[in-house]
Amino acid sequence: MSKDQKHFPVKALIRIRPGNNFLEYTDKIVKIEKENGIVSEFHFDKVLGPNATQNQVFKSIKEELTRFKEGYNTTIFCYGNTGAGKTHTMIGNSKQQGLIYNVIGELLKENHDKRGSSRHFDNGSNDMRINKDKEFNHNRINDDMRINNNQTNDNYFNSPFLSISYLEIYNEKVYDLLDPKELNLREFNGVILVPGLSTKKIFNLKDFDLIFKKGLENRTTGETKLNQFSSRSHSILRIQRGDVKLHLIDLAGSENNRKTGNEGVRLTESSNINRSLFVLAKVVNSIINKEIRIPYRDSKLTRLLQDSLGGNSICCIIANINDDESCIGDTINTLMFAHEIKKDNK
């Protein structure tokens, strides 16, 4: 990409969770009949139907993964209402691994192929190669960062390993999921830093699985009427190679408090979730429309991602919806969010 290019490419995908076959869709269009009988048509880069496999979802973001490999900061979100399948898409389970495991697997395989056979990349290894004395000095690395989002980053190609960090944003506070503690954000030379954030090197899938599952155990969940284990936070897996960042984000679900029965703490959580999602949409649309002021500071999520949204960074939003008539209001809201991004980004 040219140095002066200002277009912010955003891909909008839809993934449909199986239901009662209420929705009508094609490869790039979703049609939905509203309560007043009017049929609305929404256009996207791709629609993944109820029978789409996890591997098909992974293939749909291969272009974004390639851009990360080329040295561009990249962000992939899973967006949608509570219970629409975001966490299944992003994480999956032991039989149907989601985007996170598929992405990590491909990046590790690429490292293995580049360096040749090495015991460090043996997925069957029983030896954890996480040496605490040799982990990333995250603060030092952060202080040395000099990222220009309008250029590719050569440090990506020179880095011999991947590192991961895992955070959550809960009630507008940032927490480290690998070493539970609250974190603050600061800015240095246009780069958003997270002092004290744990960063782990990974050399094989077993390393990653052990570290990631530890983080999952620390994520904040709670029960609502719609979901027994509803995510109450946005979780952000940061994969880093050199100075280049790939964020894989499982957003907390947008919620209708009348349907979820939220009150007390749950109501506070829901209000913060919905506000941060509103700001995210506002930021993305402001960037696409080339507005002078981008409201990054209006939420911790967009502030954290400030140097990964805009410029020549790459972004993909996977909007998850239910193929169920009982969810029509939430489905329309999700479709409208993703459709507006697609429409403005033409």
N, C-alpha and C positions, 0 to 999 in steps of 0.2 A: 504494500500500500504506500501511496505517496505520503511524504511528511506532512503536507498541508491538508490531507483529506480530513474532513470533519464529519462525515456520515457515520452514524452509530448503528451498525447492523444488529437488528433484533429478529430472531426467528420465533414465531408463535406456533406451537404444536398443541393439539388437543388429544387427550387420552380419555376414552370412554370406559367407565366401570360398568360391568355387566349389570343389567336390571331387567325391566319388563318390556324392552324393545320399544320404548316410547319415542326415541329420537330417530330422525331420518338424516342420513349422512352419506357423503361420498368421500373420496380420497382427500379433498381439500375444503369441503363445505359441510356445515351442520345446519339443518333446518329444524325449527322448533315452533310448535303452534302454541301461542299464548292463550291465556284464559279467555281473552276477548275474541278468539277465533282467528286472529291475524297470524300468518306464518312469517317468521323472521328468518333470514338467511345470513349466516356468518361465514366469512372466508378466512382460511388459515394457510400456513405453509404445508401442513400435513395433518390429517386426522387419523388417529390410531383407534380402530374400533374395539369392541369388547373382547374380541378374540386375539388381539395383538399380543404377541409374546414379549417377555422381557428383552429378548435378543433383538426383536424388531424395534423396540423403543431405543435400545442402545445404538442400533444402526442409524436411527433418525438423528442422532446428535454427533455422528462421526465427523461431520464437517467442522463443528465447533471444537471437537477434540484435536483435529488436525491443526486448527488455528493456534491452539495452545501449544502444540508441538513446534509451531513456527515461531513462537515467542510472543504471543499476544495474551494479555490478561483476559481470562474468559470466565463467565458466570452462567450457571445453569440453575434455574429455579423450578421447583414443583409448586404450583399454585392451585388453589381451589378451596371449596368449603370443607368443613369437617366431615370425614367419612367418605371422601371422594376418591381416595386411593393414592394420595401423594406419597405417603411413607412406603407403600408397596412399590411404587414406581422408583423411588430413590434408593431404597434399601432392600426391599424384597424379603425373601426368607431363604432357608438352606436349600430348598428345591428350586426356587425361582429367584435367583439373585438379581438385585436391582442395578440401577445405573452406577452407583458408587463402586460396587465390587467389579463390575464389568470394566469401568474406566481404569481402576487401579490395576486390574489384571492386564489390560492392554499396555499401559505405561510401563509396568514391570517387565513385560515380555519384550518391549522395545529396548529397554535397558539391557536385558539379557542378550538380545540379538546383536546389539552394538558392541558389547564387551566380550561376547563369546561365552562359552560355558564357564560358569563360576559357581562355587559352592555358596556364594552369597545370595544367589538367585534361585536356589533349589527350593521349590515350594514344599518339598517333603522334609525339609531340614527340621531336626528337633532342637537345633541350637538357635536361641534368640540372639540376634546380633544387634541388640539395642544396648549400647554401652553408655551408662549415664555420664561418665566423664568425657565422652566424645560426642554427646548430643550437640545439635545446633546451639550456638550461643545466639539466641534469637535477638536479644537486644543489640548485640554487636552487628549482626547481619542487617537488622532494621536500620541502624544508624548509618550503615554504609550504602543503603539503597539510594539509587538515583534513577528512578523510573520515569521515562517520558512516554506517555500513552500514545504518542503519535509516531513511535518508532518501534521496530521489533527489538528484542533484547538478546544480545549475543550470549549473556550469561546462562541462558537456558541450555544452549548447546554445549557449554563447557562444564556443566554440573554433572558429577558422576552418580548422583542419587536423587531420590525423591524424598521429600519430607512432608509430614502432615501435621496440621493443628485442627482441633475440633472445639468449636465454641457454640454457645447458645445465647440468644437474646430473650430474656424473660422479664416482663414488666419494665421494658426499656433499660435494663441493666445487662451488661455483657459478662458472661461467665465462661471460665475455662472448663471444659468437660473432661479433659485428661488429668487435670490437677485442680479439683474444684476450688475455685476462688473467684471473686469478682475482679474484673479488669477495667481499666480506663483506656480511652482512646486519645491519641494525640497525633498531630500532623507535623511532618518534617519534610521540607522541600517538596510539598505537594503529595507526599506519600502518607497514608494513614497507618499509624503504628499502634501496636497493642503491647505495651511493655509488660513483661512477665508472662506472656503467652507461652505455654508449653509447645515445643516443636519436636517431633520424633522422626528420625530417619527410618525408612522402611526399605528392606531389601528383598522381601518375598511376601507372598500372600498370607502366610501364617503369621508373620510379624504384624502385618496390617490387621488381620482379623482379631488378634488378641488386643491390640491397642484400641481399635475401633469399638469393639464390644464393651470394653471398659468405659469408653465415653458414652455409649448408649445407655448404660446403666445409670449414669448420672444425669440424663436428660429429664427435664421436668414434664411429667404427664399428669393427667387428672381425668376423672370421670364426668361426663355430661350425659344428658338424655340420649344424645345421638351416637356417642362413642365412649366405650368403657375405658379406653386408654388414649384419650385425646391428647395430642401434643399441645402443650401450653406455651411452647416457645418456638422460635425460629432456630433451627440447627444449621450450622455452617461448617462443612468440611472444607478446609483449605489445603489444597495440594500444591506444593511449591517445588519448582525446579530452578535453581539459581534464583533470580529475582522475579520470575514469572509465576503468576498465581492463577490457579483454577479453583473456583468456588462452586461446590455442589451444595445446593441449599434446599432443605426440606422446610418449607414455610409452615407455620402454624395455620390451621384452617380458618378462613373467614367464617364468621358465625352470626346467625340470627338468634339473639338472646331469648326471644319468645319461644323458639323451637328447642333450644338447648336447655332451657330452664335455668340459665345461669343466674346466680345471685352471690352476694358477698365477694369472697376472693375470686371465684370463677368469673363474676361480672367484671371485676377489675382487670383480670387477665384478658378477657374477651375484648374489653374496650381498648386496651393497649395493642392487642393483636390487630384489631380492625383498623386502628389509626395508623399503625406502621405499614399495613398493606395499602392503605389509601395513599400514604406518602410515597411508597414504592411506585405505585402507578403514576403518581404526579411527577416524580423524578424522571421516570422512563419517558413519559410523554413530553416533558419539558426538554429533555435531551433531543428526542426525535424532532421536535418542532423548533430546535435551535433557539430556545428562549435565552435571554441574557442571564437571568437568575435561575439557578438550579437548586431546589430546596433540599440539598443533601443533609443539612444540619437538623431537619425537622424530625428525624427519627434516628435511633442508634443503628438500625439496619442499613439505611442508605448512607449514613456517615461512615460506617465500617467499610462499605463497598465503594466509597467515593472514587478511589483510583482504579476501580475495575468497571465502572459504569461511565460511558461516554468516551470521547476521543476515538481511538481505533480499537478499543476493547470490544470483545465479542460477547453477546448475550443471547440466551435462549430461554424461553419460558414454556414449560410444559403445563398446560392448564388441564387439570383433572376434573371430570364431571361425571355425574351419575346418570345412567340411562333409566331413570325412574321418574314417573310423573309426580310423585310426592316431593321431589326436590326441584321442581320447575323454577321456583324463584331463585334459588342459589345457582342453578345451572345457567339461567339467563344472565345473571350477574357475572359469572365467570366467563361466559362466552363473550359478553360485551367488553370485559377487560382485555381479553386476548385479541379480540377483533379490532379494537381501537388501536392497539399496538401495531397490528398487521397493516391496518388501513393507513396509519400515519407514517409507517416505515416504508411505503412503496417508493 
